């Protein structure tokens, strides 16, 4: 039986880091989350990918403003 992607409710440590930035700052785009206070530097594309994963999991909502998505915790 093939394994399905992890779309469960549990968050990985990196997802929790990203969510904690959103909980502290409120709605933010990828660049603002990347610059947020964390213990390590993350590449822009890594933050973007993780926000898309969180969106698929239903943990964040996103709204298109100008040409960038703004993410907010859900």
N, C-alpha and C positions, 0 to 999 in steps of 0.2 A: 504494500500500500504506500503510495507516495506521500511524503510529508507536506503539509500545507504551510504556508508562510505564517509566522507568528503574528496574528492579528488579535491576540488576547488582550486582556486588560492590564497585565503586568508591564511595567516600563523598565527598560534597561538603564544602567547607570548613566549613560550618555543622554538618553531621553530625559531622565530626571534633571540633569544639569541644564538642559535646554528649557525644560518646563520651569525650573526655578528662576531662570532669567525672566521668562514671561510673567511669572507670578509677581516678581519684584517690580518690573518695569511697566507692565500692562501691554497693550497692543504694540507690536514692533515688527519691523521688516527684518530680513535676513541680516543685513549689515548691522543693525542695532543689536540683534541677539549675539552676533559674532563679537561685537565690542563689549558686550555685557560682562559683569564681574564673574569670572570663573577661575579655577585653579590652573588652567592650561589654555594654550592658543589652539584654536581650531580653524581649519581652512573654510573659506566662504562656502565652497561646494559641499563640505561635510555638514555644515549647519543647514544649508538649503535642503540637502537630502534628508536629514533628520526631521526637519519641520514638515516635509512632505510625508514622511512615515507617520509622524504624529497626526497629521491631517487624515491620512487613511485610517488610522486607529480611532479616529473620532475624538482625540484629545485636544485638538486646536481647531479653531475655525479660521478661515482666511477670506480676505476681501481684497479685490484688485483695486488699488489706488494708483492712478497714473499708469506706470508700467511695472509696478512691483506689488507683490502681495504683502499685506499686513496681517500678521498672525496674532490671535488672541487665545488665551486658555479657554477651554470649554468645560 
